[in-house]
Amino acid sequence: MKTELQKMLDGELYDANDATLVEMRDKARTLTAQYNMQMGKPLAERNNTLKQLLGSCSTIDIQPPFFCDYGTHISAGENFFMNFNCVILDCAQVTIGKNVMCGPYVQIYTAYHPLVAEERIKGPELASPITIGDNVWIGGGAIICPGVTIGHNTTIGAGSVVTKDIPDNVFAAGNPCRVIKQINPDKTEFV
């Protein structure tokens, strides 16, 4: 029989009030509170706390305050930067490539709930993994929804709501987020 943690990570309905999951979230909340209190401290000192939260991290810079559900389901490549007030609900795996930059208030949500009210009020939850490729820029206030993959070298415009996969080498924006144009790597452009 699967544990609630296994169900959560396998994308099945699970009980978020399971004692093990509550304990894991409480540990993450303690570490994020500690991390957020280190605002203004040297990056190396803050990264010691991030290593406890995320398990391993290389050259990453997450500006406090930062919030997550578990931390242990977040994997970030080198040169990852996340600005102030970002949230990652990592009920499923969140895989972030190298050289990824996020503006302030970016929200990455793997968690979602049943649409049918009768099922939803019973309390079960679901989660789907999110993958963000290498060299991605996510503009401030963007929301990345469950199950989404963002391709390499892509820019997501500020305030976008990404509800479906976005391919490599594009600028995408809007609500819902859609491809606006291909990016030409030989041409200097700004957003």
N, C-alpha and C positions, 0 to 999 in steps of 0.2 A: 504494500500500500504506500502511495506517495505521501510525502510530507507536504504541508502547505507551501513551504519554500520551494520544493521541487515543482509543484503545480504552478506556482507563480513564474518561475524561470522557464517552464515549458509552455507558457501561454495559455494555461487552462484556468478555469474559474478557481479562485482560492479565497480563503478566509484571512483577511488582513489583520484580524484581531487574534490570530494564532500567537501563543505565548512566545515562540521562538522569533517570529517576525517583529513582535512588539519590542522584544529585548534588543534585536538588531537595530531597529529604528531609534530606540532610546540611546544606544551607544553612539550612533551616528549624530544624533541631536547634541549629545554631550560634546563630541569632538568638533562639530560645526560651531557650537557656542564658544568653545575654547579658541577655535581658529578665528572667529569673527572678533573676539576680544583682542587679537593680535594685530588689528589694523594699525598701520604705521610702523610695525616691526619689520626688520630685514626679511627679505624673501626666503633666505636659507632657514631662518627660525620658523617662519610660517609653514615652509614645506615639510619640516619635521612633523607637524601636526597633520598636514595633508597625507603624508605617508602612512600615518596610523589610520586615517579615514579611508583612503583609496587603496591601501595595500602597497602600491608602488607608484611612483611618479618620477619622471625625469625632469627635464627643464620645463616646468609649467608654472604659470603665474595666474592664480585666481584671486582677484581683488575681493576682499571682504566688504560687505557681508555676502556670504554664499550659503545656499541651503540645498540639502539633498535628503533622500529617504534612507538610503543604506550606505552609499559610498563604495561599498565593495563590488558593485556591479558597474562601476565606471572605469573605463580604460581610456587613457589619453596619451597620445603620442608626444614626442618632443616638441618644444616651442609652442605649447598650447597656452593661449591667453584668454581669460574670461574676465570681463569687466564687472563692476559693482552690481549687486542685487540680482544675481542670476540664480536660477533654480533648476536642479536636475532631479526629477522623480524617477529614480533608477530601480523600479520594481522588476524590470527586465534589463538585459545588458545594454549599456550605452557605450558604443565604440567610437572614439574620436581620433581622427588621424593626426598626422604631424602638421605643424605650421597652421593650426586652426586658430582663428581669432573670433571672439564673440563680443559684441557691444554690450552695454549695460542692459539689464532687465531681460536678457534672453532666457527663455523657459523651454526646457526639454522634458517632455512628458512621455514616459512609456506606459503609464497607467491609464486605464479607461474602465468604463462601467457598462453593464447591460443597458440597452435602450428601452426594453420593456419594463415599465414601472414596477410591476409585480415582482420581477426578478431582482431589479435594482434595490428595492427596499429590504430585501432579504439580506443584503450586505455583501454579496460576492463581488470580487474585483477581477480584472484581467490586466495583462501587461504584454506589450509587444516590443521587441528590441528596436533600437535606433542606431543607425550607422552614419557617421559623418566622415567623408573622405579627406584626403590630404589637401592642404593649401586652400581651405574653405574660409570665407569670411561670412559671418552671420551678423547682420545689422541689429542695432539696439531694438529691444522690444519684440523681437521675432519669437514666435511660438513654433516649436517643432513637435508634431503630434506622433502618437504611437505608431510603430511599424515603418517609419519613414527612413529612406536612405537618401543621403545627399551626396552627389558625385564629387570627384576630385576637381579642384581648381574652380569651384563654383562660388558665386556671391549671392547671398540671400539678402534682399533689401530690408531695411528697417521696418518694423511693424508687420512683417509678413506672417501669415499663418500657413505653415507647411503641412498639408494634409495628405500629400502623396509624394512618391519618389521624384527627385529632381536629378537630371543627368549631369555628367561631367561638363566642365567648360562652358557654363551658361551664367547669365544674370537672370535671377528669378525674383519676383516680388508680387505682393498683393495678398488679398484675402478673398478666396483661397490663393495661395502662392502659385504662380504659373511662370513658365519660361517667357522672358521678355526678349532676350536675344542671345545668340552665341557670342562667346568671348574670343576675340582674336588675340592670341598670345604675342603676336608681332606688333600690336598696336597698343599704345599707352592710352588707357581710358580711366575715368574716375566716376564714382557713384556719389 
